[in-house]
Structure formats: C-alpha cells, structure tokens
Amino acid sequence: MPAPRRDFAKIRVGLEDWLAGKLPAARELRVGELTGPGLTGFSSDTFLFQASWLEDGAAQSRGLVARMPPSGMPVFPQYDIARQYRIQHALAGTAVPLAGMLWLEEDPGVLGAPFYVMEQIAGRTPSDSPTYHTSGWVAELEPAEREAMWWSGLRALADVHGADWRGLGLGSLDVAGDPLEQHIAEYEHMLAWSNGKPQPNLESALRWVRAHRPPPDEPRVLCWGDSRLGNMIFQDSRCAAVLDWEMARIGSPEADLAWWIYMDRHHSEGAAVPRLAGLPGRSETVARYEERTGHRVRHLEYYEVFAALRFAIIMIRVGQQLEHYGFLPKDSGFEVNNSSTQLLARLLGLPAPG
C-alpha cells in the first residue's frame, strides 16, 4: 500500500521532543529510524521505531509505534484517532490481546495531526499483498500451525465480542435506533463520497442488503470491524495482539464473523489461489465460534454479502490511491473491476464488473 507521505525526519525529531516530556527522568533520549508496518493495512500512517535513553545512568530502550490519520488521500471519510485509542485503552486487562496503549496526543501541532503511541509487539503479521495464501511465512508453515493460528485468532475475535463494553465505559459507541441501518447508511455515504466511476453492481448490492435485512433483535456487542488475520500479530501460532480499530462499532457479532470468513475467502478465491491447507473451513469456524460465545449464528449469509459490499466500496478508494500515487496508470479501471467487485458479483449473481 502507499507509504505514509509525511516527512520521516521531521516526525522523528518531533517524537524525540515530545517523548522527552513524557519521560521526564530520561536523559539523552533518541528516536531511531522510522519504518512502516510492512505488507498489510489500507490506511492511517503508522511508524515503528526504537526509543533509547539514559535513566539513572542506565541505558534504556523500548520499541514503540506511533499511529496517526493518513496524510495523503484517505480511504475513509473520517478518522478519529482518539476514538481508536480509547477503545483499545478501555480493553486493557480484558481477555483481548492488545498492544499497551501509552499516550494519546490530540494537539495536531506536535506532529501535524493527532496521534497515539503504543507498545511495539514482537511477532509477525500475515501479508495482505501478496496475500498470505500466495506466499510468505504463513504459506511456509505446517498445516497444523496454520490451524492453530486460525483458532487463536478466532478466539481473540470472540473475546472482543464478549467484552462488557458498557462496563468498560464504551457506551458512547452505541447508536440510537438500529445499528445495522446506520452501518448501511455509512457505506452508502462512502460510496457517494468516493465520487468514482459508476458502480451499478454496488448499487444493486446496496438495494439487496436493505431488502434482506435480518430482524432488529440481534445482540449488540463491541465489534472490532476489521476482523482478519492480517490485522493480528502472531508469536508462533498464537495471536499476541489485535490491531487496527478504526472500523470498530457496536453491532451484531455476525458482522465481524462474516468479515473474518469473507476476507480469508477474498485473499484466496479473490486472488485465484487455493486456500492454504490446515485453515479450518466455514462450517467448522461457525461451530467453534458458537461454542466459544454461546451465540447461535443465524444470518451469516446476509453479513457475508454485506462484508463483500463494504470491502468493494473500500477498494474504490484503494484503487484511487494506487492511481493517485502512481502504482497504477490513470484510468486503470481497478476501482470498478478488481478482486472484491468480482467476488461480490459472484455472490449475488450480478454481471461481471467492468
């Protein structure tokens, strides 16, 4: 994905000055080279770095991560860094594996935008590009190791859904009325906001998700939003941290479960490669999720279509990014005809895009 467009040298100096105020006992504090998160993620500017200093004459070092809104063309209409920080901070101490949230800075004057700093977690993250089904460290594992990864990740997702979001002080995430209706409306707005080429299949899919909505009696849980292997850090086959909370909301747990299943399908079928051996299938995943949470899954097919629609709308902006930053030629047609729009068309029996 396009790298952050910010001035790395300026960010590094700004972080040094800012961290010196957060660590008053530190002397000779230095921030090392800034790097990106690698082959995963669609948005936000994320910087990994090592901070080192002297404290009481002893050398100290700590791996840290700074995250801020994107500096260039955004994928989403809005970014609320403070909201992301507060969700993760509230979940500290629960069963959800997370990086430690250290500091939130809401003054855009420090680095040019609000940001937060969290602990850097050792481990590896499955690749989105190329997808982990195609190549990379996940493809090199034994099938039993991949199975353990999948179940560990699913357990973390179930633990997100089991969090007492009201007791954790996250009641402000809830919405009046039907959360699904608001969710659909947000993506309808995002489709219009993208101001891209005509998307008749996406318009048809929007009509379908409105016409086939489940009854409004679903449980309301904390949804991670972007629930997928590529947003997890793994140590061996254990999920050590759940990342990227910009899509978090209160809603049906089945929206998250469907996104988890759909994104893995997209990364295999959408990439025209076989799914890796060892990864549990759809029915096994649903059964294990139901066993873990006690929730009977009733509307998964609906939420899989909604997941496909949402990702296709997101990919409009990703395609526009790729053209804007010169990764694809102008008018490549990617925003209309890509792996996500092709898979959505197959799910609903719509004409092939493009």
C-alpha positions in Angstrom: 0.0 0.0 0.0 1.1 3.6 -0.4 3.6 4.6 2.2 3.0 7.5 4.6 3.5 10.8 2.8 4.8 12.6 5.9 8.4 13.8 6.4 10.0 11.0 8.3 12.9 13.1 9.5 10.6 15.8 10.9 8.4 13.2 12.6 11.4 11.6 14.2 12.6 14.9 15.7 9.1 15.8 16.8 8.7 12.4 18.5 12.1 12.9 20.3 11.0 16.3 21.7 7.5 15.0 22.7 8.7 11.8 24.3 11.2 13.8 26.4 8.2 15.4 28.0 6.5 12.1 28.6 9.7 10.6 30.2 11.0 13.3 32.4 13.6 11.1 34.0 15.1 10.2 30.6 18.4 11.8 29.5 19.8 11.9 26.0 16.6 10.5 24.6 16.9 9.4 20.9 14.3 8.1 18.4 15.8 5.7 15.9 14.9 5.2 12.2 11.2 5.2 11.5 9.8 2.2 9.5 6.4 1.2 8.2 4.3 -1.8 9.2 5.1 -3.9 6.1 2.8 -5.6 3.7 -0.5 -5.1 5.4 -3.1 -2.3 6.0 -5.0 0.1 3.9 -5.0 3.4 5.7 -3.5 5.5 8.5 0.1 6.5 8.9 1.9 4.0 11.2 5.5 4.4 12.3 7.6 1.8 14.2 10.7 3.0 16.0 13.1 2.3 18.8 13.4 4.9 21.6 16.6 4.9 23.7 17.7 7.0 26.7 19.7 7.0 29.9 17.8 6.8 33.2 19.7 7.0 36.5 22.9 6.2 34.5 21.4 3.0 33.0 20.7 2.6 29.3 17.1 2.0 28.4 15.4 1.0 25.1 11.8 0.5 24.1 10.1 -0.4 20.8 7.2 1.9 20.2 4.6 2.6 17.5 3.0 5.9 16.6 -0.2 6.0 14.6 -2.0 9.0 13.1 -4.5 9.8 10.4 -3.3 9.4 6.8 -1.5 12.4 5.4 -2.5 11.9 1.8 -5.6 10.6 0.1 -7.7 8.9 2.8 -9.6 5.6 2.4 -12.3 6.6 4.9 -14.2 9.9 5.1 -13.3 10.4 8.7 -10.5 9.3 11.1 -10.9 9.6 14.8 -7.5 8.7 16.4 -8.7 9.5 19.9 -11.6 7.1 19.5 -9.3 4.3 18.4 -7.0 4.9 21.3 -9.8 5.0 23.9 -11.3 1.7 22.7 -8.0 -0.1 23.0 -7.2 1.6 26.3 -10.6 0.5 27.7 -10.0 -3.1 26.7 -6.7 -3.3 28.6 -6.9 -6.0 31.2 -9.6 -8.0 29.3 -9.0 -11.2 27.5 -8.4 -9.4 24.2 -4.7 -9.4 23.3 -3.6 -5.9 22.6 -0.5 -3.7 22.5 -0.3 -1.5 25.5 -1.7 2.0 24.9 0.8 4.5 26.3 -0.1 8.1 25.3 -2.7 10.0 23.3 -1.8 13.4 21.8 -4.7 15.3 20.5 -2.8 18.5 19.7 -2.2 18.5 15.9 0.6 21.0 16.4 3.0 18.4 17.7 3.4 16.2 14.6 0.9 17.8 12.2 -2.0 15.6 13.3 -3.3 13.9 16.4 -1.6 10.6 17.2 -1.2 7.9 19.8 1.8 5.9 20.9 1.6 2.2 21.8 4.0 -0.6 22.7 5.6 -2.5 19.8 4.7 -6.2 20.0 7.2 -8.7 18.7 5.9 -11.1 16.2 4.7 -11.5 12.6 1.6 -10.3 10.7 0.1 -12.2 7.7 0.6 -10.3 4.5 -2.3 -8.7 2.5 -0.2 -8.0 -0.6 0.6 -10.6 -1.8 -2.0 -12.4 0.3 -0.8 -15.0 2.8 -2.4 -17.7 0.7 0.1 -16.9 -2.1 3.5 -16.7 -0.4 5.3 -15.6 2.7 5.7 -17.0 6.2 2.2 -18.3 6.6 2.4 -20.3 3.5 5.6 -21.9 4.8 4.1 -23.2 8.0 2.9 -26.7 8.6 -0.9 -27.1 8.2 -1.2 -27.8 12.0 0.5 -24.5 12.7 -1.9 -22.6 10.4 -4.9 -24.3 12.1 -3.6 -23.2 15.5 -3.2 -19.6 14.1 -6.8 -19.6 12.9 -8.3 -20.8 16.1 -6.2 -18.4 18.2 -7.3 -15.5 16.0 -11.0 -16.6 16.2 -10.7 -16.9 20.0 -9.4 -13.3 20.1 -12.4 -12.2 18.0 -14.8 -14.0 20.3 -13.2 -12.3 23.3 -13.8 -8.9 21.7 -17.4 -9.8 21.4 -17.5 -11.0 25.0 -16.2 -7.7 26.4 -18.5 -5.8 28.6 -18.5 -2.6 26.5 -20.9 -0.8 28.7 -19.0 -1.6 31.9 -15.7 -0.6 30.1 -17.1 2.9 29.5 -17.7 2.4 25.8 -21.4 3.3 25.8 -20.7 6.3 23.6 -20.1 3.9 20.7 -23.7 2.8 20.8 -26.2 4.5 18.5 -29.9 5.3 18.9 -32.1 3.2 16.7 -30.9 0.3 14.5 -27.1 -0.1 14.4 -27.3 -2.1 11.1 -29.3 0.7 9.4 -26.6 3.2 10.4 -23.9 0.9 9.2 -25.5 0.5 5.8 -26.1 4.3 5.6 -22.4 4.9 6.4 -21.3 2.8 3.4 -23.9 4.3 1.2 -22.5 7.7 2.1 -18.9 6.4 1.5 -19.9 5.2 -2.0 -21.2 8.6 -2.9 -18.2 10.4 -1.2 -15.7 8.4 -3.2 -17.0 10.2 -6.3 -15.7 7.5 -8.5 -16.9 5.8 -11.7 -20.5 4.4 -11.9 -20.9 1.2 -9.9 -24.2 -0.5 -10.9 -23.3 -3.7 -9.1 -22.6 -1.9 -5.9 -25.8 0.0 -6.2 -27.6 -3.3 -6.7 -25.9 -4.8 -3.7 -26.9 -1.9 -1.6 -30.5 -2.5 -2.5 -30.1 -6.1 -1.7 -28.7 -5.5 1.8 -31.6 -3.1 2.6 -34.2 -5.6 1.2 -32.9 -8.6 3.1 -32.0 -7.1 6.5 -32.3 -9.5 9.5 -34.9 -8.7 12.1 -33.7 -6.0 14.6 -33.4 -8.4 17.5 -29.7 -9.2 17.2 -27.4 -8.8 20.2 -25.3 -5.6 20.4 -21.6 -6.3 21.1 -18.4 -4.5 20.6 -17.3 -5.2 17.0 -13.7 -5.0 16.0 -14.8 -4.0 12.5 -11.7 -5.1 10.5 -11.5 -8.7 11.8 -8.9 -10.6 9.8 -5.6 -12.5 10.1 -3.8 -9.5 8.5 -4.7 -7.3 11.5 -3.1 -9.6 14.1 0.4 -10.1 15.3 1.3 -13.7 15.9 4.0 -15.2 18.0 4.5 -18.7 16.7 0.8 -19.6 16.2 -0.6 -17.5 19.0 -2.4 -14.2 18.4 -0.4 -11.7 20.5 -2.2 -8.5 19.5 -5.3 -7.3 17.7 -4.6 -4.3 15.5 -6.5 -1.6 13.6 -9.6 -0.4 15.4 -10.7 2.4 13.0 -13.8 0.4 11.9 -14.9 -0.6 15.4 -18.5 -0.1 16.4 -21.4 -1.6 18.4 -23.4 -4.0 16.3 -24.1 -7.6 15.5 -21.3 -10.1 16.2 -22.2 -11.8 13.0 -20.9 -8.8 11.0 -17.4 -9.4 12.4 -17.6 -13.2 12.0 -18.7 -12.7 8.4 -15.9 -10.2 7.7 -13.4 -12.7 9.2 -14.6 -15.5 6.9 -15.1 -13.3 3.8 -11.7 -11.6 4.0 -10.0 -15.0 4.1 -12.1 -16.1 1.1 -11.2 -12.9 -0.7 -7.5 -13.5 -0.1 -7.7 -17.0 -1.7 -10.5 -17.1 -4.2 -10.2 -13.4 -4.9 -6.5 -13.9 -5.7 -7.3 -17.0 -7.7 -5.1 -19.3 -5.5 -6.1 -22.3 -3.5 -6.8 -21.8 0.2 -3.9 -23.0 2.4 -4.2 -26.5 3.9 -4.8 -26.5 7.6 -7.0 -23.4 7.8 -10.4 -24.5 9.2 -13.4 -24.2 6.9 -16.6 -22.1 7.2 -18.8 -24.6 9.0 -16.0 -25.5 11.4 -15.4 -21.9 12.1 -19.0 -21.1 12.8 -19.3 -24.1 15.1 -16.2 -23.2 17.1 -17.4 -19.5 17.3 -20.8 -20.6 18.6 -19.2 -22.9 21.1 -16.9 -20.1 22.3 -19.5 -17.4 22.6 -22.8 -19.2 23.1 -24.3 -17.1 20.2 -26.2 -19.0 17.6 -25.3 -17.7 14.2 -28.4 -17.1 12.1 -27.7 -14.5 9.4 -24.2 -15.3 8.3 -25.0 -15.4 4.5 -26.5 -11.9 4.8 -23.5 -10.5 6.6 -21.1 -12.1 4.1 -22.8 -10.2 1.3 -22.7 -7.0 3.4 -18.9 -7.7 4.0 -18.3 -8.1 0.3 -20.2 -4.9 -0.4 -18.3 -3.0 2.2 -14.9 -4.2 1.0 -15.8 -3.4 -2.6 -16.6 0.2 -1.5 -13.3 0.4 0.4 -11.5 -0.8 -2.6 -12.8 2.1 -4.7 -10.6 4.4 -2.6 -7.7 1.9 -2.5 -7.8 1.9 -6.3 -7.9 5.7 -6.4 -5.0 5.8 -4.0 -3.0 3.4 -6.3 -3.6 5.6 -9.3 -3.0 8.8 -7.4 0.4 7.7 -6.1 1.4 6.2 -9.5 1.2 2.5 -8.5 -1.3 2.0 -11.3 -1.9 4.0 -14.5 -4.6 6.6 -14.6 -8.0 5.2 -15.6 -6.8 1.7 -14.9 -10.4 0.6 -14.2 -9.3 -1.0 -10.9 -11.9 0.7 -8.8 -14.7 -0.9 -10.8 -13.1 -4.2 -11.8 -11.0 -5.8 -9.0 -11.0 -8.9 -6.9 -13.5 -7.6 -4.5 -16.1 -6.4 -7.1 -15.6 -9.7 -9.0 -16.3 -11.7 -5.8 -19.3 -9.6 -4.9 -20.7 -10.2 -8.4 -20.4 -13.9 -8.0 -22.0 -13.9 -4.5 -25.1 -12.1 -5.8 -25.2 -13.5 -9.4 -24.6 -10.0 -10.9 -22.9 -9.2 -14.2 -19.1 -9.4 -14.3 -17.8 -5.9 -13.4 -16.1 -3.7 -15.9 
